[in-house]
Amino acid sequence: MLSATATATATASAGLVLGSNWITSLTTTTRLIFFCQSTAASDFPLTINITRRPRHRLRNNSCSFSSTSSPFPSILTAPDDDDQKKSDNDARYSSLRVLEWDKLCDLVSSFATTSLGREACKEQLWSLNHTYQHSLILLKETNAAVQMHNHGACRLDFSSINLLLVKSGLRNARWGSPIKANEAMAVAATLESAYFLQLNLKAAIKEDADWHNRFMPLSQLIMEMVINISLVRVIKQVIDEDGSVRDSASSALKRARDQVQLLEKKLSQLIDSLIRNEMKETSFLEVSNVDGRWCINSGTGQLTSFKGLLLSSDSGTGRIIEPLSAVPLNDELQQARASVAKAEADVLLMLTEKMKRDLDDIEKVSDSVIQLDVINARATYSLFFRGASPRLYLSEELDESFSTETYLSEK
């Protein structure tokens, strides 16, 4: 009897290639046992033979299975109308839940390195619309990613990228709003990661031209990405690694920030002086900041010699007083901070305008990164559990319907 882990490993390994609708039809206890006994792809390769026979006429993308061992005969007939199609899909999803397919999807998607990659991986594994040709494409993609793992230089690791920030930044730019600093850095990180992946792939192909074919179709996907590396340099020139706008981004920003520092220094000296004078007679006084304004927090009932504005009074926290001598400096500080915010917005707006000409290319790169992340998740899962690689065949006979027989080919 199969353990839950063995069942999960075998079912998900086949599902990476065939999709969830194939798994509900192909999985039997005997087949899973043999599949799980395979320790590597070269030991017991799983062969799936899809033949045509003259019996039933089915719609496109549907298949019937003549094997009497299929545990789900009710889902093998093409629907005649929308209600029947919905009923059949419900039956398939119910079958997948019986197989705990949701847990398998969570496990496989956990190998993706980005949040959007994990979501896309789950969506792909839950799809019921995989055709034979699509299954072949999935198999080629997974095998190519495995080859990249074996090579070692072309790593499909995007864990340092925040694609959610990239998407929100692109959305803001298309709507005409300035991109945020952290969004701009996420865009730069994505483009830079894709750029270095291209460089590593080119280096591998230059070393041995055969790697280009071994990495197909991923090599084509990677090489087709259009990356404006000069935009990455511009972003890094104006945005610091911590996501803040650099002082050097504009002279107006530098002047405004210098003014903020000067006023904060003056206010600090003024408040410290007032507190030192008052501490000779009172036991509790400290600096407080209320909405960016420098104030003094005194104990309840304590009298002070300086005049000020009472901003709040509470028996538990004491009184918040803004000294009258600090009011004009606080006003200037507020204005200086507003100037900083405007200067930063101008810099980000300038950066957004530079990005607009590349928005489509950036979006394509981010979509390609998600696709690569999904493929790499399937490959990493397969390598982690030492899954077998299926061999798929579609043989023409006398009919337009499909029957599927699964067997283990001998060496």
C-alpha positions as CSV (number, residue, x, y, z in Angstrom):
1,M,0.0,0.0,0.0
2,L,1.3,3.4,-1.0
3,S,2.2,6.0,1.7
4,A,0.8,9.5,1.3
5,T,4.3,10.8,0.5
6,A,4.8,8.2,-2.2
7,T,1.4,8.9,-3.7
8,A,2.1,12.7,-3.7
9,T,5.5,12.3,-5.3
10,A,4.3,10.1,-8.1
11,T,1.1,12.0,-8.9
12,A,2.8,15.4,-8.8
13,S,5.7,14.2,-10.9
14,A,3.4,13.1,-13.7
15,G,1.2,16.2,-13.3
16,L,4.2,18.5,-13.9
17,V,4.1,17.2,-17.5
18,L,0.6,16.1,-18.1
19,G,-1.6,18.5,-16.1
20,S,-4.3,17.7,-13.6
21,N,-6.9,16.4,-16.1
22,W,-4.5,13.7,-17.2
23,I,-3.6,12.7,-13.7
24,T,-7.3,12.0,-12.7
25,S,-7.4,9.5,-15.6
26,L,-4.0,7.9,-15.5
27,T,-3.4,7.3,-11.8
28,T,-4.0,3.8,-10.5
29,T,-2.5,2.1,-7.4
30,T,-0.4,-0.4,-9.4
31,R,1.1,2.3,-11.7
32,L,1.9,4.6,-8.8
33,I,3.8,1.7,-7.0
34,F,6.0,1.1,-10.0
35,F,6.4,4.9,-10.6
36,C,7.5,5.5,-7.0
37,Q,10.0,2.7,-7.2
38,S,11.9,4.5,-9.9
39,T,14.9,6.2,-8.3
40,A,15.9,8.2,-11.3
41,A,14.7,9.2,-14.8
42,S,17.0,6.7,-16.4
43,D,16.0,3.7,-14.3
44,F,12.3,3.2,-15.1
45,P,11.1,5.9,-17.6
46,L,7.4,6.3,-17.6
47,T,6.0,5.8,-21.1
48,I,2.5,7.0,-22.0
49,N,1.1,5.8,-25.3
50,I,-1.9,7.7,-26.7
51,T,-3.6,5.9,-29.6
52,R,-6.5,6.6,-32.0
53,R,-9.3,4.0,-32.3
54,P,-12.5,4.0,-34.4
55,R,-15.3,4.2,-31.8
56,H,-16.3,7.6,-30.3
57,R,-16.0,11.1,-31.7
58,L,-14.9,13.6,-29.1
59,R,-14.4,17.3,-29.0
60,N,-11.0,19.0,-29.2
61,N,-8.9,18.7,-26.1
62,S,-10.9,15.8,-24.7
63,C,-9.8,12.2,-24.3
64,S,-11.3,8.8,-23.5
65,F,-9.3,6.0,-21.9
66,S,-10.0,2.3,-22.8
67,S,-8.2,1.0,-19.8
68,T,-10.6,-0.8,-17.5
69,S,-8.4,0.0,-14.5
70,S,-9.2,3.7,-14.7
71,P,-10.8,4.7,-11.4
72,F,-12.7,7.6,-13.0
73,P,-14.8,6.3,-16.0
74,S,-17.5,9.0,-15.5
75,I,-15.2,11.9,-16.5
76,L,-14.0,10.3,-19.8
77,T,-16.9,11.3,-22.1
78,A,-17.0,14.7,-23.8
79,P,-19.8,16.9,-22.7
80,D,-22.7,17.6,-25.0
81,D,-23.6,21.0,-23.5
82,D,-22.4,23.6,-21.0
83,D,-24.2,22.0,-18.1
84,Q,-22.6,18.6,-18.8
85,K,-19.2,20.3,-19.2
86,K,-19.5,22.0,-15.9
87,S,-20.6,18.7,-14.3
88,D,-17.7,16.9,-15.8
89,N,-15.3,19.6,-14.6
90,D,-16.8,19.3,-11.1
91,A,-16.2,15.6,-11.2
92,R,-12.6,16.1,-12.2
93,Y,-12.0,18.6,-9.5
94,S,-13.6,16.2,-7.0
95,S,-11.4,13.4,-8.1
96,L,-8.3,15.7,-7.7
97,R,-9.4,16.6,-4.2
98,V,-9.6,12.9,-3.4
99,L,-6.0,12.5,-4.6
100,E,-5.1,15.5,-2.4
101,W,-4.1,17.4,-5.4
102,D,-4.3,20.7,-3.6
103,K,-1.5,19.6,-1.2
104,L,0.6,18.6,-4.2
105,C,0.1,21.9,-5.8
106,D,1.1,23.7,-2.6
107,L,4.2,21.5,-2.4
108,V,5.3,22.0,-6.0
109,S,4.6,25.7,-6.0
110,S,6.6,26.1,-2.8
111,F,9.7,25.6,-4.9
112,A,9.0,28.8,-6.8
113,T,11.1,31.7,-5.6
114,T,8.6,34.6,-6.2
115,S,5.0,35.1,-4.8
116,L,3.6,35.5,-8.3
117,G,5.5,32.5,-9.5
118,R,3.8,30.4,-6.8
119,E,0.4,31.7,-7.7
120,A,1.0,31.0,-11.4
121,C,2.4,27.5,-10.6
122,K,-0.8,26.6,-8.7
123,E,-3.0,27.9,-11.5
124,Q,-1.1,25.9,-14.1
125,L,-1.3,22.7,-12.1
126,W,-5.0,23.1,-11.5
127,S,-5.8,23.6,-15.2
128,L,-8.0,21.0,-16.9
129,N,-7.2,22.2,-20.4
130,H,-3.8,20.6,-21.1
131,T,-3.7,19.0,-24.5
132,Y,-1.2,16.4,-25.8
133,Q,0.9,19.1,-27.5
134,H,0.8,21.3,-24.5
135,S,2.0,18.3,-22.4
136,L,5.0,17.9,-24.7
137,I,5.8,21.6,-24.3
138,L,5.7,21.3,-20.5
139,L,7.9,18.3,-20.6
140,K,10.5,20.1,-22.8
141,E,10.4,23.1,-20.4
142,T,11.0,21.0,-17.3
143,N,13.8,19.0,-19.0
144,A,15.5,22.2,-20.1
145,A,15.3,23.6,-16.5
146,V,16.8,20.3,-15.2
147,Q,19.6,20.8,-17.8
148,M,20.2,24.3,-16.4
149,H,20.4,22.9,-12.9
150,N,23.0,20.3,-14.1
151,H,25.0,23.0,-15.8
152,G,25.1,25.2,-12.7
153,A,26.0,28.6,-14.2
154,C,22.5,29.5,-15.5
155,R,20.6,29.7,-12.2
156,L,16.8,30.4,-12.3
157,D,16.7,31.9,-8.8
158,F,14.6,35.1,-8.5
159,S,14.2,35.2,-4.8
160,S,15.8,38.7,-4.7
161,I,13.0,40.1,-6.9
162,N,9.7,41.6,-5.6
163,L,7.4,41.2,-8.7
164,L,4.4,42.6,-6.8
165,L,6.3,45.9,-6.6
166,V,7.2,45.7,-10.3
167,K,3.6,45.2,-11.3
168,S,2.4,48.0,-9.1
169,G,5.1,50.3,-10.4
170,L,4.2,49.5,-14.0
171,R,0.5,50.2,-13.2
172,N,1.4,53.6,-11.7
173,A,3.5,54.5,-14.6
174,R,0.7,53.6,-17.1
175,W,-1.8,55.7,-15.1
176,G,0.6,58.7,-15.2
177,S,1.4,58.6,-11.5
178,P,5.0,58.8,-10.3
179,I,6.6,55.4,-9.6
180,K,7.6,54.9,-6.0
181,A,11.2,54.5,-5.0
182,N,10.9,50.9,-3.8
183,E,9.0,50.0,-7.0
184,A,11.8,51.5,-9.1
185,M,14.4,49.5,-7.3
186,A,12.2,46.3,-7.8
187,V,12.2,47.1,-11.6
188,A,15.9,47.6,-11.6
189,A,16.5,44.3,-9.7
190,T,14.2,42.4,-12.2
191,L,16.0,43.8,-15.2
192,E,19.4,43.2,-13.7
193,S,18.6,39.6,-12.8
194,A,17.3,38.9,-16.3
195,Y,20.4,40.7,-17.8
196,F,22.9,38.5,-15.9
197,L,20.8,35.4,-16.8
198,Q,21.3,36.3,-20.4
199,L,25.0,36.9,-19.9
200,N,25.4,33.5,-18.2
201,L,23.5,31.8,-21.0
202,K,25.6,33.4,-23.7
203,A,28.7,32.4,-21.8
204,A,27.5,28.8,-21.6
205,I,26.7,28.7,-25.3
206,K,30.0,30.2,-26.2
207,E,31.7,27.5,-24.2
208,D,29.7,24.8,-25.9
209,A,27.1,25.5,-28.6
210,D,25.2,22.3,-27.7
211,W,23.9,24.0,-24.6
212,H,21.6,26.2,-26.7
213,N,19.6,23.1,-27.8
214,R,19.8,21.4,-24.4
215,F,18.2,24.5,-22.8
216,M,15.5,24.9,-25.5
217,P,12.9,26.2,-25.3
218,L,14.1,28.2,-22.3
219,S,17.2,29.5,-24.1
220,Q,14.9,31.2,-26.7
221,L,12.7,32.6,-23.9
222,I,15.7,34.1,-22.1
223,M,17.4,35.5,-25.2
224,E,14.2,37.1,-26.4
225,M,13.9,39.3,-23.3
226,V,14.6,43.0,-24.3
227,I,16.5,44.6,-21.4
228,N,17.4,48.3,-21.2
229,I,20.4,48.0,-18.9
230,S,21.0,51.8,-19.1
231,L,17.7,52.3,-17.3
232,V,19.0,50.1,-14.5
233,R,22.0,52.4,-14.2
234,V,19.7,55.5,-14.1
235,I,17.5,54.0,-11.4
236,K,20.5,53.2,-9.2
237,Q,22.0,56.6,-9.7
238,V,18.9,58.3,-8.2
239,I,17.6,55.6,-5.8
240,D,19.7,54.2,-2.9
241,E,19.7,50.5,-2.0
242,D,17.5,51.2,1.0
243,G,14.8,52.5,-1.4
244,S,15.3,56.2,-0.6
245,V,16.0,58.9,-3.2
246,R,19.6,59.9,-3.2
247,D,20.7,63.5,-2.3
248,S,22.6,63.6,-5.6
249,A,19.4,63.0,-7.6
250,S,18.7,66.8,-7.8
251,S,20.2,70.0,-6.5
252,A,16.7,71.1,-5.1
253,L,16.5,67.9,-3.1
254,K,20.0,68.4,-1.7
255,R,19.2,72.0,-0.6
256,A,15.8,71.0,1.0
257,R,17.4,68.2,2.9
258,D,20.2,70.4,4.1
259,Q,17.7,72.9,5.3
260,V,15.8,70.2,7.2
261,Q,19.0,69.1,8.9
262,L,19.9,72.7,9.9
263,L,16.5,73.4,11.4
264,E,16.4,70.1,13.3
265,K,19.8,70.9,14.7
266,K,18.6,74.4,15.8
267,L,15.4,73.0,17.4
268,S,17.4,70.3,19.2
269,Q,19.7,72.8,20.7
270,L,16.8,75.1,21.7
271,I,14.7,72.3,23.3
272,D,17.8,70.9,25.1
273,S,18.5,74.4,26.5
274,L,15.0,74.9,27.7
275,I,15.0,71.4,29.4
276,R,18.3,72.1,31.1
277,N,17.0,75.3,32.6
278,E,13.8,73.7,33.8
279,M,15.5,70.6,35.2
280,K,16.9,72.7,38.1
281,E,13.4,73.0,39.5
282,T,11.4,70.1,38.0
283,S,12.0,66.4,38.0
284,F,10.6,65.3,34.7
285,L,11.0,66.9,31.2
286,E,11.8,65.2,27.9
287,V,11.8,65.9,24.2
288,S,8.7,65.0,22.3
289,N,7.7,65.0,18.6
290,V,4.1,65.7,17.6
291,D,3.3,65.5,13.9
292,G,6.9,66.5,13.1
293,R,7.0,69.4,15.5
294,W,9.5,69.5,18.3
295,C,7.9,69.8,21.8
296,I,8.5,69.2,25.5
297,N,6.7,66.5,27.5
298,S,6.3,67.6,31.2
299,G,4.7,65.8,34.1
300,T,1.1,66.5,35.0
301,G,0.8,69.5,37.4
302,Q,4.4,70.6,36.9
303,L,4.9,74.3,36.3
304,T,7.4,75.6,33.6
305,S,9.1,79.0,33.3
306,F,8.8,79.1,29.5
307,K,5.7,80.0,27.7
308,G,4.2,77.6,25.2
309,L,1.2,76.1,23.5
310,L,-0.5,73.2,25.3
311,L,-1.1,70.6,22.6
312,S,-2.4,67.8,24.9
313,S,-2.8,66.9,28.6
314,D,-3.2,63.5,30.1
315,S,-3.0,62.2,33.6
316,G,-1.0,59.2,32.4
317,T,1.4,60.7,29.9
318,G,1.7,64.3,31.2
319,R,1.4,67.5,29.1
320,I,2.8,68.1,25.6
321,I,3.9,71.7,25.3
322,E,5.3,73.5,22.2
323,P,7.5,76.3,23.4
324,L,6.7,79.7,21.8
325,S,10.3,80.1,20.8
326,A,10.2,76.9,18.9
327,V,7.0,77.7,16.9
328,P,8.7,79.7,14.0
329,L,11.4,77.1,13.7
330,N,8.8,74.3,13.6
331,D,6.9,76.1,10.9
332,E,10.1,76.5,8.8
333,L,10.8,72.8,9.4
334,Q,7.4,71.8,8.1
335,Q,8.0,73.9,4.9
336,A,11.4,72.4,4.4
337,R,10.0,68.9,4.7
338,A,7.4,69.8,2.2
339,S,10.1,71.0,-0.2
340,V,11.9,67.6,0.3
341,A,8.7,65.7,-0.6
342,K,8.2,67.8,-3.7
343,A,11.8,67.4,-4.8
344,E,11.6,63.6,-4.3
345,A,8.3,63.5,-6.3
346,D,10.0,65.5,-9.1
347,V,12.8,63.0,-9.2
348,L,10.5,60.0,-9.3
349,L,8.3,61.7,-12.0
350,M,11.5,62.2,-14.1
351,L,12.3,58.5,-13.6
352,T,8.8,57.5,-14.6
353,E,9.0,59.5,-17.8
354,K,12.3,57.7,-18.6
355,M,10.6,54.3,-18.0
356,K,7.5,54.9,-20.1
357,R,9.2,54.1,-23.4
358,D,10.3,50.7,-22.0
359,L,7.1,49.8,-20.1
360,D,6.0,47.0,-22.6
361,D,9.5,45.5,-22.5
362,I,9.7,45.6,-18.7
363,E,6.3,43.9,-18.5
364,K,7.3,41.2,-20.9
365,V,10.5,40.6,-18.9
366,S,8.5,40.4,-15.6
367,D,6.1,37.9,-17.3
368,S,9.0,35.9,-18.6
369,V,10.5,35.8,-15.1
370,I,7.3,34.4,-13.7
371,Q,7.2,31.8,-16.4
372,L,10.8,30.8,-15.8
373,D,10.1,30.7,-12.0
374,V,7.1,28.3,-12.6
375,I,9.2,26.0,-14.9
376,N,12.1,26.0,-12.4
377,A,9.7,25.1,-9.6
378,R,8.6,22.0,-11.5
379,A,12.2,21.1,-12.3
380,T,13.4,21.7,-8.7
381,Y,10.6,19.6,-7.3
382,S,11.4,16.8,-9.8
383,L,15.0,16.8,-8.8
384,F,14.3,17.0,-5.1
385,F,12.1,13.9,-5.2
386,R,14.2,12.2,-8.0
387,G,11.1,11.9,-10.2
388,A,11.0,9.9,-13.5
389,S,10.7,11.7,-16.8
390,P,7.7,10.5,-18.8
391,R,7.9,9.5,-22.5
392,L,4.8,10.6,-24.4
393,Y,3.7,9.0,-27.7
394,L,0.6,9.7,-29.9
395,S,0.2,6.9,-32.5
396,E,-2.3,7.1,-35.4
397,E,-4.7,4.2,-35.9
398,L,-8.2,4.2,-37.4
399,D,-10.1,6.6,-35.3
400,E,-10.3,10.2,-34.1
401,S,-10.9,9.3,-30.5
402,F,-8.2,8.8,-27.9
403,S,-7.4,5.9,-25.6
404,T,-4.5,6.0,-23.2
405,E,-2.4,3.1,-21.9
406,T,0.3,3.6,-19.4
407,Y,3.1,1.1,-19.0
408,L,6.8,1.0,-17.9
409,S,9.2,0.5,-20.7
410,E,12.1,-1.8,-20.2
411,K,15.7,-0.8,-20.7
